[in-house]
Amino acid sequence: MPTIEFTASLARHTECPRATIDAATVGTLLGKYFERWPAARGYVLDDQGGIRKHVKVLVDGANLRDRAHLSDVLTITSKVFVFQALSGG
């Protein structure tokens, strides 16, 4: 089953432990994850259900392609990593 993991910087703000969840897409994975840990949702998703501007999601080491609908396909060995992107100068 796919695994999802969050950086320690997000864990300082809300409970978001590493989890293994049966899901075929990133959207399904996040939906099931947020059922267990609902407080983490607001740190990752915007009001329209897409990935927030300053959050980065990697699927098997590659950037998430569909940030709005979260339709990227997962395999049983997929690893999803969520972290806050840094900006500024």
LOMIVO-636223 format. One line per field, with one value per residue: residue number from 1; residue in three letters; z, x, y of N, C-alpha, C in turn. Coordinates in pm, 1 decimal. Layout:
residues N
kolza <- [NUM_...] $
fifi <- [ALA_...] $
npz <- [Z_...] $
npx <- [X_...] $
npy <- [Y_...] $
capz <- [Z_...] $
capx <- [X_...] $
capy <- [Y_...] $
cpz <- [Z_...] $
cpx <- [X_...] $
cpy <- [Y_...] $
//
This chain:
residues 89
kolza <- [1_2_3_4_5_6_7_8_9_10_11_12_13_14_15_16_17_18_19_20_21_22_23_24_25_26_27_28_29_30_31_32_33_34_35_36_37_38_39_40_41_42_43_44_45_46_47_48_49_50_51_52_53_54_55_56_57_58_59_60_61_62_63_64_65_66_67_68_69_70_71_72_73_74_75_76_77_78_79_80_81_82_83_84_85_86_87_88_89] $
fifi <- [MET_PRO_THR_ILE_GLU_PHE_THR_ALA_SER_LEU_ALA_ARG_HIS_THR_GLU_CYS_PRO_ARG_ALA_THR_ILE_ASP_ALA_ALA_THR_VAL_GLY_THR_LEU_LEU_GLY_LYS_TYR_PHE_GLU_ARG_TRP_PRO_ALA_ALA_ARG_GLY_TYR_VAL_LEU_ASP_ASP_GLN_GLY_GLY_ILE_ARG_LYS_HIS_VAL_LYS_VAL_LEU_VAL_ASP_GLY_ALA_ASN_LEU_ARG_ASP_ARG_ALA_HIS_LEU_SER_ASP_VAL_LEU_THR_ILE_THR_SER_LYS_VAL_PHE_VAL_PHE_GLN_ALA_LEU_SER_GLY_GLY] $
npz <- [0.0_-61.4_93.1_303.7_402.9_612.8_653.1_935.1_994.4_936.9_1120.9_1357.7_1381.5_1366.7_1427.1_1224.7_1139.8_982.0_744.4_612.7_351.6_176.1_-145.3_-474.0_-602.4_-551.3_-450.3_-328.1_-138.0_22.9_107.0_264.6_454.7_580.3_698.6_919.6_1044.2_1071.1_1128.4_990.5_731.3_660.1_647.3_419.4_201.2_-3.8_-3.2_-219.3_-239.5_-357.4_-370.2_-147.0_-222.9_-118.9_-54.6_-119.5_-298.3_-338.3_-543.2_-540.6_-565.0_-765.4_-874.7_-787.7_-1037.1_-1087.2_-920.9_-860.0_-892.5_-795.8_-916.9_-974.2_-1025.3_-804.1_-699.8_-540.8_-404.4_-382.5_-262.4_-92.6_-29.7_169.3_201.7_320.9_88.5_40.4_9.7_-104.4_-57.8] $
npx <- [83.8_38.4_251.4_245.0_411.2_508.4_690.8_896.3_860.0_591.5_474.9_523.2_315.8_74.3_-72.0_55.6_127.0_336.7_190.5_41.9_-168.3_-441.1_-485.8_-559.2_-510.3_-360.4_-547.6_-740.4_-578.6_-502.3_-759.0_-845.9_-643.4_-688.7_-931.8_-856.5_-671.7_-783.1_-707.6_-474.1_-545.7_-602.1_-348.7_-244.6_-428.8_-612.7_-904.5_-1050.4_-986.9_-749.1_-387.3_-217.4_-56.6_206.3_289.4_449.8_433.9_560.8_560.3_675.9_928.7_899.0_760.9_423.7_180.0_-89.2_-212.9_-456.7_-678.5_-574.7_-521.8_-308.5_-171.4_-121.1_93.0_116.4_350.7_408.3_546.8_461.9_544.1_511.2_564.1_643.4_694.3_962.4_985.8_1084.0_1342.7] $
npy <- [-118.7_232.3_479.3_764.0_1056.0_1326.6_1633.7_1726.8_1993.1_2048.3_1878.5_2008.0_2183.2_2043.8_1720.8_1476.8_1197.7_947.0_725.9_427.6_365.8_230.7_319.5_445.6_683.0_1008.4_1188.2_1020.0_897.8_1122.4_1201.2_980.5_987.9_1236.2_1182.6_1037.4_1210.2_1493.7_1761.2_1813.8_1867.3_2141.3_2248.7_2145.1_2137.1_2372.9_2594.4_2501.3_2238.2_2171.4_2143.5_2353.0_2666.1_2701.1_2447.0_2143.6_1842.3_1524.4_1239.8_930.1_1045.5_1236.7_1551.4_1628.1_1612.8_1687.1_1924.7_2035.9_1852.9_1622.0_1374.5_1206.7_888.0_613.3_343.0_18.8_37.1_302.5_610.7_893.2_1220.8_1502.6_1845.7_2178.7_2428.3_2652.6_3004.9_3328.6_3577.3] $
capz <- [0.0_-62.5_219.9_303.2_510.7_621.1_715.3_1076.6_1006.0_945.0_1244.1_1469.7_1385.8_1380.3_1422.2_1088.6_1138.6_861.8_738.1_494.7_324.4_48.6_-231.9_-612.5_-646.4_-443.8_-390.2_-239.0_-26.6_113.5_166.2_372.6_558.7_654.4_781.6_1045.0_1103.1_1002.5_1151.1_892.0_601.3_635.8_618.9_290.5_95.4_-2.2_8.9_-334.1_-231.1_-423.9_-286.0_-118.7_-303.6_-58.7_-14.7_-229.1_-282.9_-426.1_-556.6_-584.4_-595.8_-870.9_-838.9_-814.9_-1161.3_-1080.0_-790.1_-840.3_-879.2_-722.2_-987.4_-999.1_-990.9_-710.3_-702.4_-403.9_-341.6_-392.2_-144.1_-108.4_68.9_172.8_278.6_292.4_-2.0_88.7_-89.7_-49.0_-120.0] $
capx <- [0.0_114.8_289.2_249.5_495.8_513.6_813.1_888.7_811.6_445.8_438.9_528.3_189.4_-39.9_-38.5_54.0_221.3_353.7_83.3_26.6_-311.8_-481.5_-540.5_-512.7_-470.3_-319.9_-670.0_-796.4_-484.3_-518.3_-893.0_-846.0_-553.1_-753.8_-1038.0_-790.9_-606.2_-848.6_-641.2_-366.8_-603.1_-588.1_-208.5_-207.6_-524.5_-678.1_-1050.3_-1106.0_-943.8_-620.4_-269.0_-186.2_50.2_338.5_307.8_502.7_405.9_637.0_510.5_789.1_1040.8_866.6_658.1_283.5_141.5_-224.9_-227.0_-595.8_-770.4_-501.7_-550.3_-187.8_-192.9_-27.5_108.1_117.7_478.2_431.3_580.8_418.0_611.4_448.2_641.8_621.5_793.1_1013.9_992.0_1140.7_1468.7] $
capy <- [0.0_357.7_540.7_909.3_1108.3_1472.3_1684.9_1764.3_2131.0_2042.6_1808.6_2103.2_2257.5_1954.4_1579.0_1422.0_1085.9_864.5_626.7_343.6_371.6_172.7_423.5_437.7_816.6_1099.0_1242.1_918.4_884.4_1236.6_1195.9_881.0_1036.1_1344.5_1124.3_997.1_1326.6_1606.7_1890.3_1830.6_1905.9_2284.5_2280.8_2087.5_2170.6_2503.5_2588.8_2429.8_2099.5_2153.0_2161.4_2493.0_2724.7_2683.4_2307.7_2062.2_1699.9_1436.3_1103.0_848.6_1133.0_1333.3_1650.0_1600.0_1679.4_1742.2_1989.6_2077.1_1739.5_1517.7_1249.5_1127.2_747.0_551.4_197.7_-34.5_71.0_447.3_689.3_1031.7_1305.0_1634.8_1943.2_2318.6_2485.7_2780.8_3110.8_3450.4_3613.1] $
cpz <- [0.0_78.7_202.0_425.1_499.4_686.3_861.7_1093.1_1008.8_1074.7_1366.1_1488.3_1410.0_1375.0_1278.1_1076.8_1002.4_863.1_608.0_472.4_187.1_-35.8_-370.8_-667.0_-524.9_-373.6_-291.6_-116.3_73.4_180.5_282.7_487.9_645.1_731.6_917.9_1119.6_1036.8_1020.3_1048.8_758.9_567.1_606.9_478.0_177.0_110.1_4.3_-105.9_-336.6_-305.4_-325.7_-268.2_-195.9_-248.2_1.5_-137.7_-196.9_-386.2_-424.5_-617.4_-634.2_-703.8_-823.0_-875.1_-939.9_-1150.2_-940.3_-759.3_-811.1_-811.8_-783.4_-1018.0_-944.0_-899.7_-736.3_-557.6_-330.6_-342.7_-256.7_-175.3_5.4_57.7_258.2_235.9_201.3_53.9_-25.2_-24.4_-111.8_-22.3] $
cpx <- [88.1_139.1_291.3_327.7_502.0_645.0_788.7_835.7_658.9_400.8_447.3_394.6_68.1_6.3_-51.8_156.6_229.5_244.2_90.8_-122.8_-339.7_-549.8_-480.1_-467.9_-429.3_-444.0_-733.6_-707.9_-502.4_-655.1_-900.6_-756.1_-623.4_-876.7_-980.2_-731.6_-659.8_-778.2_-531.1_-418.3_-577.3_-445.1_-167.3_-298.2_-582.6_-830.2_-1118.3_-1064.3_-816.1_-506.3_-241.3_-62.0_189.5_359.3_353.4_474.7_488.1_573.0_623.9_904.3_1015.9_756.9_518.7_242.8_6.9_-250.2_-371.8_-687.4_-707.5_-520.6_-426.8_-208.1_-81.4_-19.6_111.5_247.0_506.6_461.2_546.4_478.8_554.8_532.3_609.4_734.1_836.0_1012.8_1053.0_1276.9_1575.5] $
cpy <- [124.8_411.4_691.5_955.5_1260.5_1514.9_1719.8_1906.4_2136.4_1977.6_1899.4_2174.1_2168.5_1809.2_1528.6_1309.3_1017.6_758.9_548.1_326.7_312.5_279.9_412.0_572.4_899.2_1155.4_1146.1_900.6_997.5_1236.5_1099.5_925.2_1141.0_1298.0_1086.7_1116.6_1453.8_1740.7_1917.1_1884.0_2052.2_2328.4_2237.3_2135.2_2310.0_2484.9_2514.2_2282.4_2068.7_2174.8_2310.1_2537.6_2694.1_2544.9_2230.7_1916.0_1623.5_1297.8_1021.6_935.4_1236.6_1428.8_1600.9_1677.0_1750.0_1798.8_2028.8_1958.1_1618.6_1379.2_1165.2_985.9_695.7_401.3_149.0_-1.4_221.6_508.7_834.6_1111.6_1446.2_1728.2_2084.7_2366.8_2621.2_2880.8_3233.4_3479.4_3649.5] $
//
